[in-house]
Amino acid sequence: MSITLRYFAWVRERIGKPDEVVDVPPGIGTVGELMTWLASRGEEYAHAFENPKIIRAAIDRTHVKAHTPIGTAREIAFFPPMTGG
Amino acid sequence: MTAATTVRIQREGFDAAAEAARLTRGRTDIGALVTFTGICRGAEAGEPIEALTLEHYPGMAEAEIERHVAEAVARWPLMGVTVIHRYGRIAPGEDIMMVAAASSHREAAFSAAEFLMDYLKTRAPFWKQVEKAGATDWVEAKAADDSAAERWVRPAGRDAAE
């Protein structure tokens, strides 16, 4: 399954790119499992996801939790807690 | 009641007074207008700030703010709501964002403006980076902002009774 991943703020800086298309291996069912898999892809990913509890996620531009199933997501974004306003 | 709603995400500056005036112009049913403008400070904890740079998630920022504007319109008898949020580099003294809420009476206008601000802080996908003396740092989210947003969460199942 091929999904577009987007990264923002310091998650983007640590990984070193704003987006990428990845083939998610079978067996990864939730957003949290996707984070664990991403963290294993190299030092920069491990750094970005070193504290997955604070990383926020959105599927197709809607906020989701770590336990949310990936389902038929086309775009998943990872970012730090928001600081707008 | 149909509320006139405007949501804009933009790089360029805006005229908060003109935007607020646009909500009430030509109408005599509005009795209360509450506006909030967030402005870039020139110092933080005694240290001068050169600028803020706001990153956002295009598409989601608009969608998320529009969802909360729709919720505000459903919750309070509003006649107009305007939310404008900038991104990019913003110098001290410049406006970052604004919320305006218009209603017949002040309670709805005050509550809706505060609700929108509390949600914008914690749910709208924007991230502030601060430039101080040539170095840049991402602004950390405040726990106080989370608790401010939580007070608007209604107990499940009460919607029908209100």
gemmi code that builds the backbone of each chain (N, CA, C; Angstrom):
import gemmi

chains = {
    "A": [
        ("MET", (0.849, -1.194, 0.000), (0.000, 0.000, 0.000), (0.891, 1.254, 0.000)),
        ("SER", (0.641, 2.115, -0.972), (1.460, 3.305, -1.145), (0.739, 4.536, -0.574)),
        ("ILE", (1.432, 5.244, 0.344), (0.823, 6.397, 1.027), (1.778, 7.588, 0.962)),
        ("THR", (1.216, 8.792, 0.792), (2.025, 10.010, 0.872), (2.150, 10.412, 2.334)),
        ("LEU", (3.384, 10.597, 2.782), (3.616, 11.070, 4.146), (4.062, 12.523, 4.075)),
        ("ARG", (3.553, 13.340, 4.992), (3.964, 14.741, 5.040), (4.437, 15.056, 6.455)),
        ("TYR", (5.503, 15.846, 6.508), (6.093, 16.182, 7.808), (6.138, 17.697, 7.959)),
        ("PHE", (5.907, 18.174, 9.183), (5.908, 19.616, 9.419), (6.777, 19.980, 10.624)),
        ("ALA", (7.222, 21.249, 10.601), (7.994, 21.865, 11.686), (9.228, 21.007, 12.012)),
        ("TRP", (9.494, 20.734, 13.311), (10.760, 20.033, 13.602), (10.734, 18.570, 13.194)),
        ("VAL", (9.580, 17.994, 12.990), (9.540, 16.615, 12.458), (10.116, 16.635, 11.031)),
        ("ARG", (9.709, 17.640, 10.239), (10.217, 17.804, 8.881), (11.734, 18.062, 8.887)),
        ("GLU", (12.169, 18.935, 9.809), (13.606, 19.257, 9.872), (14.440, 18.035, 10.246)),
        ("ARG", (13.954, 17.256, 11.213), (14.731, 16.096, 11.657), (14.818, 15.036, 10.564)),
        ("ILE", (13.704, 14.795, 9.847), (13.700, 13.779, 8.800), (14.434, 14.294, 7.565)),
        ("GLY", (14.395, 15.619, 7.363), (15.155, 16.202, 6.266), (14.399, 16.291, 4.952)),
        ("LYS", (13.084, 16.065, 4.992), (12.270, 16.262, 3.793), (10.824, 16.561, 4.187)),
        ("PRO", (10.125, 17.325, 3.315), (8.751, 17.703, 3.674), (7.719, 16.611, 3.385)),
        ("ASP", (8.033, 15.721, 2.451), (7.068, 14.661, 2.118), (7.774, 13.536, 1.382)),
        ("GLU", (7.112, 12.405, 1.303), (7.627, 11.260, 0.555), (6.474, 10.268, 0.365)),
        ("VAL", (6.650, 9.400, -0.631), (5.672, 8.338, -0.836), (6.334, 7.047, -0.370)),
        ("VAL", (5.655, 6.317, 0.513), (6.232, 5.067, 1.027), (5.286, 3.900, 0.760)),
        ("ASP", (5.886, 2.731, 0.645), (5.105, 1.500, 0.582), (5.068, 0.934, 1.984)),
        ("VAL", (3.903, 0.973, 2.581), (3.765, 0.505, 3.963), (3.737, -1.021, 3.966)),
        ("PRO", (4.651, -1.641, 4.740), (4.670, -3.107, 4.749), (3.390, -3.689, 5.366)),
        ("PRO", (3.020, -4.881, 4.923), (1.823, -5.499, 5.495), (2.009, -5.708, 6.999)),
        ("GLY", (0.920, -5.678, 7.739), (1.014, -5.895, 9.182), (0.990, -4.599, 9.972)),
        ("ILE", (1.122, -3.465, 9.268), (1.045, -2.186, 9.967), (-0.381, -1.668, 9.843)),
        ("GLY", (-1.083, -1.659, 10.978), (-2.513, -1.359, 10.927), (-2.903, 0.021, 11.429)),
        ("THR", (-2.103, 0.565, 12.364), (-2.500, 1.851, 12.978), (-1.436, 2.923, 12.742)),
        ("VAL", (-1.838, 4.153, 13.044), (-0.926, 5.296, 12.932), (0.279, 5.104, 13.862)),
        ("GLY", (0.043, 4.583, 15.054), (1.125, 4.343, 16.010), (2.115, 3.307, 15.496)),
        ("GLU", (1.581, 2.243, 14.871), (2.466, 1.207, 14.297), (3.279, 1.771, 13.132)),
        ("LEU", (2.659, 2.694, 12.385), (3.382, 3.343, 11.283), (4.540, 4.175, 11.826)),
        ("MET", (4.316, 4.858, 12.962), (5.385, 5.660, 13.574), (6.539, 4.752, 14.025)),
        ("THR", (6.209, 3.623, 14.619), (7.244, 2.691, 15.084), (8.066, 2.188, 13.894)),
        ("TRP", (7.368, 1.873, 12.792), (8.074, 1.402, 11.592), (8.958, 2.511, 11.010)),
        ("LEU", (8.411, 3.737, 10.945), (9.192, 4.866, 10.412), (10.453, 5.091, 11.242)),
        ("ALA", (10.315, 4.989, 12.580), (11.450, 5.226, 13.475), (12.590, 4.246, 13.215)),
        ("SER", (12.266, 3.087, 12.601), (13.291, 2.070, 12.350), (13.983, 2.282, 11.002)),
        ("ARG", (13.589, 3.335, 10.260), (14.122, 3.512, 8.907), (15.449, 4.265, 8.843)),
        ("GLY", (15.978, 4.685, 9.975), (17.266, 5.391, 9.956), (17.359, 6.370, 11.098)),
        ("GLU", (18.578, 6.901, 11.249), (18.871, 7.783, 12.379), (17.969, 9.010, 12.418)),
        ("GLU", (17.764, 9.616, 11.211), (16.959, 10.849, 11.178), (15.502, 10.574, 11.577)),
        ("TYR", (14.983, 9.406, 11.160), (13.617, 9.029, 11.535), (13.544, 8.701, 13.026)),
        ("ALA", (14.559, 7.999, 13.522), (14.596, 7.648, 14.948), (14.580, 8.925, 15.792)),
        ("HIS", (15.321, 9.941, 15.323), (15.375, 11.230, 16.033), (13.998, 11.910, 16.014)),
        ("ALA", (13.351, 11.927, 14.840), (12.042, 12.584, 14.718), (10.990, 11.910, 15.589)),
        ("PHE", (11.057, 10.588, 15.672), (10.013, 9.842, 16.392), (10.501, 9.304, 17.729)),
        ("GLU", (11.549, 9.947, 18.305), (12.113, 9.416, 19.559), (11.099, 9.480, 20.710)),
        ("ASN", (10.173, 10.429, 20.635), (9.137, 10.524, 21.671), (7.766, 10.513, 20.982)),
        ("PRO", (7.330, 9.330, 20.518), (6.116, 9.286, 19.682), (4.860, 9.786, 20.392)),
        ("LYS", (4.876, 9.791, 21.736), (3.689, 10.260, 22.476), (3.350, 11.720, 22.180)),
        ("ILE", (4.369, 12.523, 21.866), (4.074, 13.946, 21.638), (3.803, 14.255, 20.164)),
        ("ILE", (4.066, 13.298, 19.271), (3.848, 13.552, 17.843), (2.358, 13.449, 17.522)),
        ("ARG", (1.856, 14.452, 16.800), (0.449, 14.456, 16.377), (0.374, 13.964, 14.937)),
        ("ALA", (-0.802, 13.440, 14.568), (-0.961, 12.901, 13.221), (-2.302, 13.311, 12.634)),
        ("ALA", (-2.332, 13.354, 11.303), (-3.590, 13.614, 10.595), (-3.670, 12.663, 9.418)),
        ("ILE", (-4.861, 12.108, 9.195), (-5.107, 11.288, 8.013), (-6.010, 12.086, 7.088)),
        ("ASP", (-5.543, 12.246, 5.853), (-6.305, 13.013, 4.861), (-6.846, 14.310, 5.463)),
        ("ARG", (-5.965, 15.004, 6.198), (-6.207, 16.359, 6.720), (-7.222, 16.433, 7.856)),
        ("THR", (-7.365, 15.317, 8.585), (-8.190, 15.315, 9.794), (-7.354, 14.739, 10.935)),
        ("HIS", (-7.403, 15.386, 12.113), (-6.640, 14.882, 13.261), (-7.040, 13.452, 13.604)),
        ("VAL", (-6.035, 12.624, 13.929), (-6.307, 11.249, 14.374), (-5.416, 10.925, 15.568)),
        ("LYS", (-5.724, 9.815, 16.236), (-4.931, 9.341, 17.375), (-4.005, 8.216, 16.909)),
        ("ALA", (-3.054, 7.851, 17.783), (-2.101, 6.789, 17.452), (-2.803, 5.452, 17.208)),
        ("HIS", (-3.937, 5.237, 17.886), (-4.628, 3.951, 17.730), (-5.563, 3.922, 16.513)),
        ("THR", (-5.648, 5.038, 15.780), (-6.539, 5.086, 14.603), (-6.004, 4.164, 13.499)),
        ("PRO", (-6.869, 3.320, 12.929), (-6.429, 2.479, 11.816), (-6.083, 3.323, 10.588)),
        ("ILE", (-5.072, 2.904, 9.850), (-4.668, 3.620, 8.638), (-5.760, 3.491, 7.569)),
        ("GLY", (-6.391, 2.355, 7.517), (-7.489, 2.153, 6.565), (-7.077, 2.436, 5.136)),
        ("THR", (-7.850, 3.298, 4.475), (-7.576, 3.599, 3.060), (-6.951, 4.985, 2.917)),
        ("ALA", (-6.181, 5.397, 3.923), (-5.576, 6.734, 3.905), (-4.756, 6.959, 2.646)),
        ("ARG", (-4.867, 8.155, 2.093), (-4.016, 8.531, 0.957), (-2.839, 9.371, 1.435)),
        ("GLU", (-3.096, 10.210, 2.472), (-2.054, 11.116, 2.957), (-2.063, 11.098, 4.486)),
        ("ILE", (-0.886, 10.839, 5.070), (-0.767, 10.871, 6.535), (0.308, 11.892, 6.891)),
        ("ALA", (-0.028, 12.792, 7.802), (0.922, 13.834, 8.203), (1.329, 13.632, 9.659)),
        ("PHE", (2.589, 13.938, 9.944), (3.112, 13.890, 11.312), (3.701, 15.251, 11.656)),
        ("PHE", (3.405, 15.717, 12.867), (3.875, 17.049, 13.250), (3.879, 17.206, 14.768)),
        ("PRO", (4.608, 18.220, 15.265), (4.620, 18.472, 16.703), (3.294, 19.120, 17.141)),
        ("PRO", (3.050, 19.219, 18.462), (1.870, 19.959, 18.924), (1.834, 21.352, 18.282)),
        ("MET", (0.641, 21.801, 17.954), (0.487, 23.033, 17.181), (0.663, 24.276, 18.038)),
        ("THR", (1.173, 25.333, 17.426), (1.471, 26.567, 18.171), (1.021, 27.801, 17.393)),
        ("GLY", (-0.133, 27.686, 16.723), (-0.645, 28.853, 15.997), (-1.387, 29.799, 16.920)),
        ("GLY", (-2.194, 30.663, 16.322), (-3.005, 31.598, 17.095), (-2.232, 32.840, 17.457)),
    ],
    "B": [
        ("MET", (-30.891, 30.992, 11.391), (-30.068, 32.193, 11.150), (-28.850, 31.809, 10.299)),
        ("THR", (-28.612, 32.557, 9.249), (-27.425, 32.292, 8.440), (-26.329, 33.268, 8.853)),
        ("ALA", (-25.195, 32.725, 9.207), (-24.079, 33.581, 9.596), (-23.156, 33.777, 8.399)),
        ("ALA", (-22.685, 35.004, 8.210), (-21.700, 35.278, 7.161), (-20.332, 34.864, 7.689)),
        ("THR", (-19.742, 33.824, 7.101), (-18.448, 33.367, 7.617), (-17.347, 33.535, 6.577)),
        ("THR", (-16.184, 33.913, 7.082), (-15.008, 34.103, 6.234), (-13.829, 33.425, 6.920)),
        ("VAL", (-13.114, 32.567, 6.210), (-11.876, 31.973, 6.719), (-10.802, 32.203, 5.664)),
        ("ARG", (-9.713, 32.851, 6.064), (-8.629, 33.095, 5.102), (-7.278, 32.750, 5.730)),
        ("ILE", (-6.483, 32.016, 4.962), (-5.103, 31.708, 5.358), (-4.245, 32.415, 4.321)),
        ("GLN", (-3.393, 33.323, 4.758), (-2.673, 34.135, 3.776), (-1.303, 34.558, 4.297)),
        ("ARG", (-0.408, 34.827, 3.341), (0.927, 35.287, 3.701), (0.911, 36.780, 4.040)),
        ("GLU", (0.134, 37.548, 3.257), (0.156, 39.005, 3.393), (-0.587, 39.487, 4.646)),
        ("GLY", (-0.336, 40.726, 5.017), (-0.985, 41.313, 6.179), (-2.461, 41.589, 5.915)),
        ("PHE", (-3.191, 42.000, 6.950), (-4.606, 42.309, 6.793), (-4.939, 43.507, 7.681)),
        ("ASP", (-6.096, 44.111, 7.416), (-6.546, 45.263, 8.180), (-7.666, 44.800, 9.109)),
        ("ALA", (-7.312, 44.551, 10.377), (-8.264, 43.958, 11.328), (-9.497, 44.842, 11.508)),
        ("ALA", (-9.295, 46.165, 11.547), (-10.428, 47.081, 11.758), (-11.385, 47.025, 10.569)),
        ("ALA", (-10.819, 46.982, 9.351), (-11.659, 46.943, 8.148), (-12.413, 45.624, 8.066)),
        ("GLU", (-11.741, 44.526, 8.458), (-12.388, 43.200, 8.423), (-13.551, 43.160, 9.419)),
        ("ALA", (-13.347, 43.745, 10.604), (-14.400, 43.761, 11.624), (-15.573, 44.625, 11.141)),
        ("ALA", (-15.254, 45.781, 10.543), (-16.301, 46.697, 10.084), (-17.159, 46.055, 8.994)),
        ("ARG", (-16.511, 45.180, 8.187), (-17.214, 44.526, 7.087), (-18.336, 43.602, 7.595)),
        ("LEU", (-18.155, 43.082, 8.825), (-19.170, 42.176, 9.389), (-20.466, 42.906, 9.747)),
        ("THR", (-20.361, 44.180, 10.101), (-21.544, 44.890, 10.605), (-22.105, 45.898, 9.612)),
        ("ARG", (-21.357, 46.217, 8.561), (-21.768, 47.259, 7.615), (-23.140, 46.944, 7.007)),
        ("GLY", (-24.017, 47.945, 7.034), (-25.318, 47.818, 6.392), (-26.307, 46.953, 7.149)),
        ("ARG", (-25.984, 46.559, 8.395), (-26.902, 45.704, 9.158), (-27.305, 46.404, 10.439)),
        ("THR", (-28.522, 46.159, 10.881), (-28.958, 46.758, 12.143), (-29.371, 45.685, 13.148)),
        ("ASP", (-29.149, 44.398, 12.779), (-29.532, 43.311, 13.691), (-28.387, 42.894, 14.608)),
        ("ILE", (-27.184, 43.373, 14.336), (-26.022, 42.991, 15.149), (-25.875, 43.984, 16.300)),
        ("GLY", (-25.821, 43.445, 17.520), (-25.691, 44.323, 18.682), (-24.366, 44.159, 19.388)),
        ("ALA", (-23.552, 43.174, 18.946), (-22.289, 42.906, 19.632), (-21.260, 42.382, 18.639)),
        ("LEU", (-20.090, 42.945, 18.705), (-18.993, 42.491, 17.847), (-17.758, 42.338, 18.725)),
        ("VAL", (-17.224, 41.120, 18.810), (-16.000, 40.880, 19.580), (-14.895, 40.548, 18.599)),
        ("THR", (-13.764, 41.258, 18.722), (-12.629, 40.941, 17.853), (-11.405, 40.669, 18.717)),
        ("PHE", (-10.614, 39.716, 18.252), (-9.326, 39.433, 18.887), (-8.268, 39.487, 17.800)),
        ("THR", (-7.166, 40.164, 18.074), (-6.055, 40.191, 17.127), (-4.805, 39.708, 17.845)),
        ("GLY", (-4.148, 38.702, 17.283), (-2.882, 38.224, 17.827), (-1.750, 38.961, 17.130)),
        ("ILE", (-0.835, 39.539, 17.921), (0.222, 40.403, 17.378), (1.588, 39.840, 17.759)),
        ("CYS", (2.532, 39.927, 16.867), (3.897, 39.456, 17.137), (4.566, 40.391, 18.141)),
        ("ARG", (4.979, 39.811, 19.293), (5.684, 40.606, 20.316), (7.141, 40.815, 19.907)),
        ("GLY", (7.732, 41.872, 20.472), (9.128, 42.177, 20.165), (10.098, 41.553, 21.140)),
        ("ALA", (9.596, 40.867, 22.174), (10.475, 40.234, 23.160), (9.732, 39.089, 23.831)),
        ("GLU", (10.493, 38.092, 24.251), (9.917, 36.962, 24.970), (10.830, 36.682, 26.158)),
        ("ALA", (10.266, 36.711, 27.361), (11.043, 36.494, 28.585), (12.295, 37.388, 28.622)),
        ("GLY", (12.106, 38.639, 28.230), (13.198, 39.608, 28.303), (14.172, 39.576, 27.139)),
        ("GLU", (14.038, 38.559, 26.255), (14.953, 38.465, 25.111), (14.300, 39.038, 23.859)),
        ("PRO", (14.989, 39.927, 23.139), (14.386, 40.502, 21.931), (14.142, 39.440, 20.850)),
        ("ILE", (13.049, 39.602, 20.115), (12.697, 38.697, 19.021), (12.870, 39.451, 17.714)),
        ("GLU", (13.535, 38.840, 16.746), (13.698, 39.493, 15.450), (12.477, 39.274, 14.570)),
        ("ALA", (11.930, 38.060, 14.607), (10.735, 37.751, 13.798), (10.178, 36.397, 14.210)),
        ("LEU", (8.929, 36.164, 13.800), (8.329, 34.831, 13.903), (8.148, 34.321, 12.490)),
        ("THR", (8.354, 33.019, 12.291), (8.003, 32.413, 11.003), (6.981, 31.334, 11.281)),
        ("LEU", (5.832, 31.444, 10.609), (4.766, 30.465, 10.810), (4.701, 29.498, 9.646)),
        ("GLU", (4.811, 28.212, 9.980), (4.623, 27.153, 8.992), (3.189, 26.658, 9.148)),
        ("HIS", (2.572, 26.218, 8.052), (1.224, 25.660, 8.165), (1.068, 24.488, 7.215)),
        ("TYR", (-0.011, 23.760, 7.404), (-0.335, 22.599, 6.570), (-1.424, 23.070, 5.609)),
        ("PRO", (-1.039, 23.449, 4.377), (-2.037, 23.993, 3.445), (-3.158, 22.983, 3.223)),
        ("GLY", (-4.355, 23.464, 3.150), (-5.497, 22.569, 2.956), (-6.086, 22.153, 4.285)),
        ("MET", (-5.248, 21.578, 5.157), (-5.777, 21.170, 6.460), (-6.049, 22.394, 7.346)),
        ("ALA", (-5.207, 23.419, 7.254), (-5.409, 24.610, 8.098), (-6.787, 25.217, 7.817)),
        ("GLU", (-7.110, 25.384, 6.542), (-8.421, 25.936, 6.168), (-9.537, 25.017, 6.653)),
        ("ALA", (-9.385, 23.716, 6.372), (-10.440, 22.750, 6.707), (-10.691, 22.712, 8.210)),
        ("GLU", (-9.614, 22.715, 8.993), (-9.744, 22.618, 10.450), (-10.404, 23.878, 11.016)),
        ("ILE", (-10.011, 25.046, 10.521), (-10.623, 26.293, 11.018), (-12.083, 26.354, 10.590)),
        ("GLU", (-12.362, 25.939, 9.350), (-13.762, 25.958, 8.886), (-14.639, 25.021, 9.720)),
        ("ARG", (-14.080, 23.870, 10.125), (-14.840, 22.956, 10.995), (-15.206, 23.642, 12.313)),
        ("HIS", (-14.247, 24.372, 12.883), (-14.514, 25.015, 14.169), (-15.428, 26.225, 14.036)),
        ("VAL", (-15.339, 26.925, 12.910), (-16.278, 28.033, 12.665), (-17.694, 27.463, 12.551)),
        ("ALA", (-17.842, 26.339, 11.840), (-19.164, 25.712, 11.707), (-19.689, 25.278, 13.070)),
        ("GLU", (-18.787, 24.777, 13.931), (-19.226, 24.370, 15.274), (-19.665, 25.591, 16.089)),
        ("ALA", (-18.933, 26.689, 15.968), (-19.296, 27.917, 16.693), (-20.664, 28.413, 16.227)),
        ("VAL", (-20.890, 28.371, 14.921), (-22.171, 28.842, 14.362), (-23.324, 27.951, 14.845)),
        ("ALA", (-23.034, 26.647, 15.011), (-24.071, 25.722, 15.489), (-24.350, 25.920, 16.981)),
        ("ARG", (-23.330, 26.381, 17.722), (-23.461, 26.473, 19.178), (-24.020, 27.793, 19.672)),
        ("TRP", (-23.721, 28.880, 18.967), (-24.157, 30.210, 19.424), (-24.918, 30.918, 18.309)),
        ("PRO", (-25.868, 31.797, 18.665), (-26.614, 32.530, 17.630), (-25.765, 33.656, 17.026)),
        ("LEU", (-24.931, 33.284, 16.069), (-23.985, 34.246, 15.483), (-24.511, 34.768, 14.148)),
        ("MET", (-24.175, 36.012, 13.856), (-24.554, 36.594, 12.567), (-23.370, 36.716, 11.632)),
        ("GLY", (-22.183, 36.626, 12.182), (-21.001, 36.687, 11.327), (-19.772, 36.226, 12.084)),
        ("VAL", (-18.868, 35.551, 11.366), (-17.589, 35.116, 11.946), (-16.508, 35.314, 10.886)),
        ("THR", (-15.401, 35.910, 11.291), (-14.249, 36.037, 10.393), (-13.017, 35.515, 11.119)),
        ("VAL", (-12.278, 34.623, 10.465), (-10.991, 34.167, 10.997), (-9.956, 34.344, 9.888)),
        ("ILE", (-8.893, 35.059, 10.198), (-7.786, 35.232, 9.248), (-6.509, 34.824, 9.970)),
        ("HIS", (-5.707, 33.985, 9.348), (-4.446, 33.553, 9.965), (-3.342, 33.658, 8.925)),
        ("ARG", (-2.260, 34.309, 9.304), (-1.129, 34.462, 8.371), (-0.125, 33.336, 8.539)),
        ("TYR", (0.690, 33.141, 7.512), (1.843, 32.257, 7.592), (3.033, 32.997, 6.990)),
        ("GLY", (4.218, 32.424, 7.133), (5.428, 33.084, 6.631), (6.070, 33.915, 7.732)),
        ("ARG", (6.966, 34.827, 7.315), (7.742, 35.592, 8.295), (6.966, 36.835, 8.732)),
        ("ILE", (6.883, 37.039, 10.044), (6.100, 38.136, 10.610), (6.977, 38.900, 11.599)),
        ("ALA", (7.070, 40.215, 11.404), (7.952, 41.040, 12.235), (7.212, 41.531, 13.481)),
        ("PRO", (7.950, 41.853, 14.565), (7.305, 42.388, 15.767), (6.420, 43.591, 15.426)),
        ("GLY", (5.241, 43.620, 16.040), (4.292, 44.699, 15.788), (3.282, 44.363, 14.708)),
        ("GLU", (3.585, 43.340, 13.883), (2.635, 42.958, 12.827), (1.580, 42.005, 13.391)),
        ("ASP", (0.390, 42.058, 12.779), (-0.687, 41.138, 13.159), (-0.398, 39.737, 12.646)),
        ("ILE", (-0.677, 38.725, 13.483), (-0.510, 37.324, 13.089), (-1.842, 36.741, 12.636)),
        ("MET", (-2.879, 37.004, 13.410), (-4.184, 36.425, 13.096), (-5.282, 37.238, 13.772)),
        ("MET", (-6.505, 37.026, 13.332), (-7.641, 37.670, 13.989), (-8.862, 36.770, 13.974)),
        ("VAL", (-9.706, 36.970, 14.998), (-11.007, 36.320, 15.071), (-12.019, 37.423, 15.346)),
        ("ALA", (-13.119, 37.447, 14.620), (-14.209, 38.380, 14.917), (-15.508, 37.602, 14.935)),
        ("ALA", (-16.342, 37.872, 15.932), (-17.643, 37.200, 16.047), (-18.713, 38.247, 16.305)),
        ("ALA", (-19.786, 38.199, 15.500), (-20.872, 39.168, 15.614), (-22.163, 38.451, 15.985)),
        ("SER", (-22.920, 39.079, 16.892), (-24.184, 38.493, 17.339), (-25.120, 39.616, 17.794)),
        ("SER", (-26.345, 39.255, 18.182), (-27.276, 40.270, 18.702), (-26.822, 40.761, 20.071)),
        ("HIS", (-26.280, 39.825, 20.852), (-25.912, 40.142, 22.236), (-24.488, 39.689, 22.537)),
        ("ARG", (-23.923, 40.271, 23.580), (-22.490, 40.082, 23.814), (-22.090, 38.669, 24.236)),
        ("GLU", (-22.968, 37.948, 24.950), (-22.566, 36.645, 25.482), (-22.108, 35.716, 24.359)),
        ("ALA", (-22.917, 35.629, 23.308), (-22.595, 34.727, 22.195), (-21.317, 35.175, 21.497)),
        ("ALA", (-21.171, 36.481, 21.306), (-19.999, 36.992, 20.586), (-18.717, 36.737, 21.383)),
        ("PHE", (-18.750, 37.007, 22.694), (-17.571, 36.749, 23.542), (-17.240, 35.250, 23.568)),
        ("SER", (-18.263, 34.418, 23.808), (-18.014, 32.976, 23.930), (-17.472, 32.389, 22.643)),
        ("ALA", (-18.077, 32.752, 21.512), (-17.644, 32.189, 20.228), (-16.212, 32.607, 19.909)),
        ("ALA", (-15.870, 33.867, 20.181), (-14.513, 34.342, 19.886), (-13.493, 33.590, 20.749)),
        ("GLU", (-13.841, 33.373, 22.022), (-12.916, 32.685, 22.920), (-12.778, 31.201, 22.557)),
        ("PHE", (-13.901, 30.587, 22.234), (-13.916, 29.186, 21.785), (-13.014, 29.019, 20.560)),
        ("LEU", (-13.187, 29.898, 19.583), (-12.388, 29.790, 18.351), (-10.911, 29.989, 18.632)),
        ("MET", (-10.573, 30.939, 19.499), (-9.164, 31.160, 19.831), (-8.557, 29.958, 20.533)),
        ("ASP", (-9.305, 29.409, 21.512), (-8.773, 28.268, 22.262), (-8.545, 27.078, 21.331)),
        ("TYR", (-9.461, 26.844, 20.389), (-9.296, 25.733, 19.464), (-8.201, 25.978, 18.430)),
        ("LEU", (-8.118, 27.227, 17.965), (-7.065, 27.554, 16.995), (-5.685, 27.254, 17.551)),
        ("LYS", (-5.502, 27.586, 18.833), (-4.195, 27.405, 19.477), (-3.769, 25.941, 19.493)),
        ("THR", (-4.728, 25.036, 19.670), (-4.361, 23.638, 19.899), (-4.671, 22.711, 18.725)),
        ("ARG", (-5.540, 23.117, 17.785), (-5.986, 22.212, 16.727), (-5.669, 22.686, 15.310)),
        ("ALA", (-5.444, 23.983, 15.117), (-5.165, 24.460, 13.758), (-3.693, 24.195, 13.449)),
        ("PRO", (-3.408, 23.519, 12.315), (-2.019, 23.111, 12.035), (-1.112, 24.264, 11.590)),
        ("PHE", (-0.652, 25.015, 12.603), (0.333, 26.086, 12.427), (1.443, 25.858, 13.448)),
        ("TRP", (2.662, 26.194, 13.069), (3.797, 26.056, 13.986), (4.644, 27.320, 13.918)),
        ("LYS", (4.942, 27.881, 15.110), (5.718, 29.124, 15.168), (7.185, 28.821, 15.424)),
        ("GLN", (8.009, 29.507, 14.648), (9.448, 29.442, 14.865), (9.880, 30.862, 15.213)),
        ("VAL", (10.701, 30.987, 16.256), (11.096, 32.324, 16.691), (12.572, 32.562, 16.361)),
        ("GLU", (12.849, 33.740, 15.819), (14.232, 34.147, 15.517), (14.704, 35.091, 16.604)),
        ("LYS", (15.778, 34.664, 17.302), (16.365, 35.509, 18.345), (17.859, 35.572, 18.104)),
        ("ALA", (18.380, 36.737, 17.964), (19.829, 36.943, 17.807), (20.437, 35.953, 16.802)),
        ("GLY", (19.775, 35.797, 15.667), (20.330, 34.962, 14.605), (20.034, 33.476, 14.732)),
        ("ALA", (19.577, 33.021, 15.909), (19.257, 31.602, 16.088), (17.745, 31.406, 15.962)),
        ("THR", (17.329, 30.227, 15.498), (15.889, 29.968, 15.412), (15.516, 28.780, 16.295)),
        ("ASP", (14.333, 28.889, 16.895), (13.801, 27.835, 17.775), (12.326, 27.649, 17.484)),
        ("TRP", (11.868, 26.392, 17.543), (10.431, 26.155, 17.439), (9.791, 26.496, 18.781)),
        ("VAL", (8.675, 27.198, 18.734), (7.943, 27.538, 19.953), (7.309, 26.253, 20.495)),
        ("GLU", (7.428, 26.044, 21.813), (6.825, 24.846, 22.414), (5.367, 25.092, 22.781)),
        ("ALA", (4.546, 24.067, 22.570), (3.123, 24.185, 22.917), (2.982, 24.296, 24.425)),
        ("LYS", (1.995, 25.053, 24.862), (1.766, 25.255, 26.300), (0.641, 24.344, 26.785)),
        ("ALA", (0.852, 23.710, 27.940), (-0.192, 22.852, 28.529), (-1.432, 23.684, 28.846)),
        ("ALA", (-1.213, 24.977, 29.183), (-2.350, 25.858, 29.521), (-3.284, 26.022, 28.324)),
        ("ASP", (-2.727, 25.968, 27.104), (-3.569, 26.093, 25.909), (-4.453, 24.863, 25.744)),
        ("ASP", (-3.914, 23.678, 26.087), (-4.710, 22.451, 26.005), (-5.875, 22.504, 26.986)),
        ("SER", (-5.593, 22.955, 28.234), (-6.686, 22.976, 29.207), (-7.707, 24.050, 28.855)),
        ("ALA", (-7.254, 25.142, 28.211), (-8.205, 26.180, 27.784), (-9.159, 25.616, 26.733)),
        ("ALA", (-8.642, 24.767, 25.829), (-9.496, 24.192, 24.778), (-10.433, 23.139, 25.364)),
        ("GLU", (-9.938, 22.395, 26.365), (-10.748, 21.297, 26.932), (-12.025, 21.788, 27.613)),
        ("ARG", (-12.005, 23.023, 28.124), (-13.200, 23.491, 28.852), (-14.406, 23.655, 27.934)),
        ("TRP", (-14.186, 23.651, 26.610), (-15.307, 23.799, 25.674), (-15.897, 22.459, 25.260)),
        ("VAL", (-15.258, 21.374, 25.662), (-15.763, 20.052, 25.286), (-17.017, 19.774, 26.086)),
        ("ARG", (-18.102, 19.459, 25.360), (-19.368, 19.227, 26.049), (-19.479, 17.748, 26.418)),
        ("PRO", (-20.081, 17.463, 27.589), (-20.245, 16.056, 27.963), (-21.041, 15.331, 26.875)),
        ("ALA", (-20.642, 14.098, 26.570), (-21.302, 13.330, 25.515), (-22.780, 13.151, 25.836)),
        ("GLY", (-23.607, 13.241, 24.821), (-25.028, 12.960, 24.994), (-25.851, 14.143, 25.478)),
        ("ARG", (-25.166, 15.277, 25.736), (-25.923, 16.428, 26.241), (-26.398, 17.350, 25.123)),
        ("ASP", (-25.892, 17.146, 23.923), (-26.218, 18.052, 22.814), (-27.723, 18.234, 22.638)),
        ("ALA", (-28.460, 17.107, 22.713), (-29.893, 17.169, 22.445), (-30.623, 17.973, 23.512)),
        ("ALA", (-30.079, 17.993, 24.737), (-30.764, 18.655, 25.838), (-30.507, 20.159, 25.841)),
        ("GLU", (-29.497, 20.629, 25.107), (-29.152, 22.040, 25.188), (-29.863, 22.903, 24.131)),
    ],
}
model = gemmi.Model(1)
for chain_id, residues in chains.items():
    chain = gemmi.Chain(chain_id)
    for i, (resn, *xyz) in enumerate(residues, 1):
        res = gemmi.Residue()
        res.name, res.seqid = resn, gemmi.SeqId(i, " ")
        for name, pos in zip(("N", "CA", "C"), xyz):
            atom = gemmi.Atom()
            atom.name, atom.element = name, gemmi.Element(name[0])
            atom.pos, atom.b_iso = gemmi.Position(*pos), 0.0
            res.add_atom(atom)
        chain.add_residue(res)
    model.add_chain(chain)
structure = gemmi.Structure()
structure.add_model(model)
structure.setup_entities()
